Amino acid sequence: MRRQWSYAAVLSCFLLHGCAGRSVPAPVILLNSQVSDGSEEYHDDTYKVQPGDTLYAVAWYTGNDYRDIAKYNQLSAPYTIFPGQVLRVTKPNNSVSSPTIRKTTPPPPTGLTSSNVDKSLVDRKKTQAYRESEKIVKPKIGTRVKKPVESAQRQAPTSFPEKVQKWVWPADGKLTDTFSRAESGNKGIDIAGTRGSSVVAAANGKVVYSGNALRGYGNLVIIKHTDTFLSAYAYNDTILVKEREWVSAGQKIATMGNSGTDSVKLHFEVRYRGKSLDPLKYLPPLK
């Protein structure tokens, strides 16, 4: 009897020690207070404006076209928003219409009018510009990225072009991660390099965001290239450009760092009408 009790006591002590010594994994949100690459999808219909936000930053964070958000909230250029303001970021549900609206709505045209032809040509040009800019490239992880050539500042244009004329690599370093279409995947590419090395504009455009208000991106620069194409440069050490400043392809806009992440690298994204695209389809092929 005594021997049985002794075995039971020893077993109990062993189990208690095992439970006390086992560490429960902490939630990821506590281990990494910032999103690893800013790729998590935003699913809410509205967004509450935070200090430092701009309409372009909100559109980028929520994965929407800035023009759509402006339309949903009846905003006009220069799209001024305020902290605490609640913006609708998804299309309002107008599926249920009143009888009066249905009666007064004119029937769709049966033939092409001059306005329809003009609109069709414009849409066709935009689609063609989008397709022509794609250059499918599939470099392997670890490929060395060619050092970007910094160009002199050009005269500030007065409007955006219809399409991007030229893309250049935004940094010098090693390609460590590529684009993924998975919901939690990387929505851009990552280039590892040395702290303080140059980050340059990947194409001509205008700086529409410069700051660190967006969670998960650290010191971030967003450049608008056309009415539909934008690019983003995250995790910078220092930012060298200001909002509303025009920049040219290859112009130095920041220095590489690790703000918002755990290693020195550049996180680079390209978006068309608010949707993430594979940057490797636009950047020059690696040699």
C-alpha positions, 0 to 999 in steps of 0.5 A, a space after each residue: 500500500 505504501 509503495 502504491 502511494 509512493 508511486 502515485 506521489 511521484 507521478 503527481 509531482 512529475 505531472 505538476 512539474 511538467 505543467 508548470 514548466 510548459 510555456 504557452 505560446 503567446 498570441 502572434 499579435 503580442 509577439 509582433 505588434 506590427 503586421 509582418 508585411 501589411 498584407 492582411 486583408 481589410 474586410 470592414 465596410 467602413 474605416 475610422 480615420 486615424 491621425 496622419 491618414 490621407 485618403 490614399 493611405 486609407 485606400 491602400 490600407 483597405 485595398 480599395 481604389 481611392 477614387 471609389 472611396 472618394 465617390 462613396 463619401 462625396 469627397 472631391 480633390 484634394 480629398 481632405 479627411 479628418 481624424 475620427 471621420 468614418 469613411 465608407 470603403 465598400 460600395 453601398 448596397 443599392 440593390 433595393 430601389 424604390 418603385 419611383 426610381 425604377 419608373 423614372 430610370 430610362 431604358 438602356 440604349 439599344 444602339 451605340 451613341 457618340 458618347 458610348 463610342 467615346 467611352 468605349 474607346 477610352 476604356 479600350 485604351 486603359 485596358 491596352 495600357 494596362 496589358 502593355 505594361 505587363 512584363 512577366 518575370 519569375 526570378 528566384 528567391 535570393 536573386 541579386 537585384 541590380 543597383 538602381 540608377 538615381 536620376 536627376 529631378 525633372 520638371 514637375 508635370 501638370 497632370 498624370 500620364 495615361 500609362 507608366 513609361 518606364 519601371 526601374 528596380 526600387 533598391 539594391 539587394 537580395 530578393 527574399 520574398 515574392 508576390 503571393 495571391 493567397 489572402 495572407 500572402 505577401 502582396 508585394 516583394 521584399 528586397 534585403 539590403 544594408 541600412 541606409 542604402 538608397 530606395 528610389 522611385 520605381 517610376 515617374 509620379 507624385 508622392 501622395 503619402 509620406 509617413 508612418 501612420 499605417 500599421 505594419 508598413 513602418 516609414 512608408 512612401 506611396 507614389 501615384 504614377 497614373 490615375 490607376 497605378 500606385 506603388 508603395 515603399 515600406 520599412 524605410 529608415 528615413 523618408 526624403 520626399 514630401 507629399 505632393 512632390 513630383 519624383 522621377 524614376 530612379 530618384 532617391 526617395 528614402 533610405 532602407 531600414 527596418 521600421 515596422 519589421 525585424 530586418 533591414 529590407 524594402 517592402 515594395 508593392 504595386 497596385 492597379 485600381 486599388 488591387 495588388 499586382 505582382 511587381 515582377 510583371 512590371 520591373 525590368 528582367 533580372 540579368 
